[in-house]
Amino acid sequence: MRKIWTILIFHVKEFFKTPGAVVLMFVMPALFSWIFGGISVNSEQNKPIVNVVLTDTEVTQGILSLLKQDDHFDWKTVTRKHAEKNVSAQDAVAAVVIPDDIGQRITERKPLFDIIVQRKSENYLALSSHLEGTAGLVLRSYQATSSLENGAFPKVLEAISSNKGVTVEKEIIQKDTNDSEAINLMFVGFAIMFMMFGLSGAASTILDERIGGTWGRLIISPVSKLQISLGYLLAYFFMGWIQFAVLMAAMNVMFDTSWGRLTYLIPFASLVILCVVGFGLMLAGLVKTKQQASAIGAVLIVSTCMLGGVYWPIDVVPDIMQKIALAVPQTWAMSGFKEIISGSLHAGTLLKDTAALLGFSALFFFIGLRGMKFE
């Protein structure tokens, strides 16, 4: 054990002597998380603005209340002149003009709302769907009250807008990922990506040691092959945990993040780090030079991270891509972290993610250790 510990300490010290490695392992993931995390937090605080132009009547106020039921937008009442100016300057997604003559428009089968828009952005597409639904609701309400007294229509609109819906008792089996959990998962994704870059680069130093003669001297020293292997593996594993722990602490300070229950997070993160170490050793065992390891590693890491849901949720890609993504470890790592961070802790999903990562780790270590030449 003493010899293993000596190898571990030596490699950790050598690794942290390299400024580039420190930047890649700590500065870059913290910087990326701070930049994109800040953007995500600010985007949640600043809702897309929609201007509303209307005169103060019971009907228009009732329609405005229906529109405000979609709280993903910030609804601001302005004059038509200001609405046109705001839309032109792209300070508002669009402007909705609510006319007074709703009944006449319905009779003449004209659009119920006038929309002022400069470009059809993603926010506008989401808005248009809500506007169509609201217009349909207003149309049905008017038709239902057309034969009643004059004040029935605005009263119906008011009743609909104040309706909170039907309360149903429910048991949550698996929680949905909210915005804060999505941001936390983004931090984890950056940690995994930079960990793969850092540890694969560290593992590829074995190639330099072969060329420089360090590896040969280590082989003929009074140390067994098992001790050499464990010393290297534990050194890289220790580096991975230092990086992950530093990033967790930094993100907790900057964004007050939540990482879920540590009793689940620590073992699962350890398995992910072990899998990343195996990936680095596999890379070092398959190539002949450190330059090849860097080039091939960069292509493999970026492509598999894109495929495995590190940069964006895996749910947004086509079904065929989701099936292909099962062939990369990042998919299972992100799935497991999602379970832990969200607090869902669905046993079946977490066990499946764990089993998959164990399989990838075993495969990577098998290939990597076979490629390490002990002669």
Secondary structure, DSSP 8 states (H G I E B T S, - for coil): -HHHHHHHHHHHHHHHT-HHHHIIIIIHHHHHHHHHHHHHHHHHHS--EEEEE--S-HHHHHHHHHHTT-TTSEEEE--HHHHHHHHHTTSSSEEEE--S-HHHHHHTT--SSEEE-SS--HHHHHHHHHHHHHHHHHHHHHHHHTTS-TTHHHHHHHHHHH----------SS----HHHHHHHHHHHHHHHHHHHHHHHHHTHHHHHHHHTHHHHHHHSS--HHHHHHHHHHHHHHHHHHHHHHHHHHHHHHH------HHHHHHHHHHHHHHHHHHHHHHHHH-SSHHHHHHHHHHHHHHHHHHTTSSS-GGGS-HHHHHHHTTSHHHHHHHHHHHHHHT---HHHHHHHHHHHHHHHHHHHHHHHHHS---
